[in-house]
Amino acid sequence: MYLKGKVAIITGAASGIGRATAILFAQEGAKVVVTDINNTGGLETVRIIKKRKKQALFVHADVSKESDVKTMVKTVKEAHKKVDILVNNAGIVLVKPIMETTEQDFETVVNTNYKSVFLCTKHVLPYMKKGGTIVNVASISGHVGQINHAVYGGTKGAIIALTRALAWELAPRGIRVNTISPGSVETPMLLGDVQIEAKRLGVSMDKIKKERSDIGALHRWADPKEIAEAILYLASDKSSYVTGTDLLVDAGWAAG
Ligand SMILES: NC(=O)c1ccc[n+]([C@@H]2O[C@H](COP(=O)([O-])OP(=O)(O)OC[C@H]3O[C@@H](n4cnc5c(N)ncnc54)[C@H](O)[C@@H]3O)[C@@H](O)[C@H]2O)c1
């Protein structure tokens, strides 16, 4: 068990990559804190973990709001006294041409995807000791240009830059900070993204899905579990010499 006795907060763990990470971390011995804006999905993640006789706690939080983040961290502190691992995974996608993007759209995406990383990191750090790890979920969109994903991609590029700087800032405290950049992962988010694109172009979802699969050398989407495995590597002591890096888990998309 790679995470025996570790306390791990995973944001956005009610669905997709976050849920898969929470389940894997619990399997590896972590006391998992599932946090999300979606209570039903969050509680379902906890139910799946507890059914396997592992430990998990759901704490509701909108991670784009400082008051929610503070309350979430306080609850975790009261339950577990410490935090060893923070996975900043919560996010939303925006698929819109820049000229149709409103100020409200911009603020919602930036606050959910980027401000949340700042808020969770800031408020968790007082309870994170030497050996702690932070894994931020960026995206292939932070590396390559994607039509109608400018604001979303901007948040992911920002997360990668923030991570590099934090790796240096937190190294003296013995805390490592890294990002992961997934390619196409079969989750409700990507399916929604493909649906919008298919509607915009007047083609079938299968056509867009095939195109998005063929953009990677492996010609398929990832299962969220395959991303969770990479997050586990960065969160665990297996990556003890790795900080400030971005791990592309993209089937070779960026390499093509
Ligand atoms: N699916 C992909 O292909 C893909 C590719 C690259 C990066 N990512 C990134 O992976 C992460 C997870 O995405 P996913 O595909 O699993 O999506 P998902 O929609 O399945 O899960 C995202 C979760 O984040 C939660 N969330 C959204 N806003 C929140 C808020 N303000 N506070 C708390 N929770 C909030 C949602 O409720 C949901 O449970 C995101 O950061 C996304 O940008 C996904």
The ligand as a Gaussian input file, in Angstrom:
#p B3LYP/6-31G(d) Opt

LIG

0 1
 N      -11.890000      14.444000     -19.070000
 C      -10.865000      14.887000     -19.753000
 O      -10.678000      14.518000     -20.920000
 C       -9.868000      15.823000     -19.115000
 C       -8.695000      16.110000     -19.836000
 C       -7.765000      16.953000     -19.276000
 C       -7.976000      17.503000     -18.029000
 N       -9.115000      17.207000     -17.348000
 C       -9.271000      17.819000     -16.026000
 O       -9.513000      16.811000     -15.074000
 C      -10.263000      17.335000     -13.992000
 C      -11.437000      16.428000     -13.684000
 O      -12.285000      16.418000     -14.811000
 P      -13.269000      15.203000     -15.196000
 O      -13.070000      14.959000     -16.625000
 O      -13.118000      14.103000     -14.215000
 O      -14.669000      15.957000     -15.059000
 P      -16.004000      15.631000     -14.267000
 O      -16.972000      16.644000     -14.728000
 O      -16.345000      14.194000     -14.389000
 O      -15.589000      15.931000     -12.743000
 C      -15.318000      17.228000     -12.286000
 C      -15.813000      17.344000     -10.860000
 O      -15.491000      18.653000     -10.384000
 C      -16.600000      19.118000      -9.624000
 N      -16.640000      20.573000      -9.546000
 C      -16.884000      21.463000     -10.541000
 N      -16.877000      22.709000     -10.055000
 C      -16.624000      22.624000      -8.734000
 C      -16.501000      23.578000      -7.686000
 N      -16.633000      24.886000      -7.907000
 N      -16.227000      23.118000      -6.445000
 C      -16.088000      21.791000      -6.204000
 N      -16.193000      20.854000      -7.147000
 C      -16.463000      21.260000      -8.395000
 C      -17.828000      18.579000     -10.371000
 O      -18.980000      18.583000      -9.562000
 C      -17.336000      17.177000     -10.747000
 O      -17.651000      16.233000      -9.753000
 C      -10.640000      18.757000     -14.397000
 O       -9.772000      19.686000     -13.792000
 C      -10.452000      18.749000     -15.905000
 O      -10.184000      20.027000     -16.406000
 C      -10.067000      16.374000     -17.858000

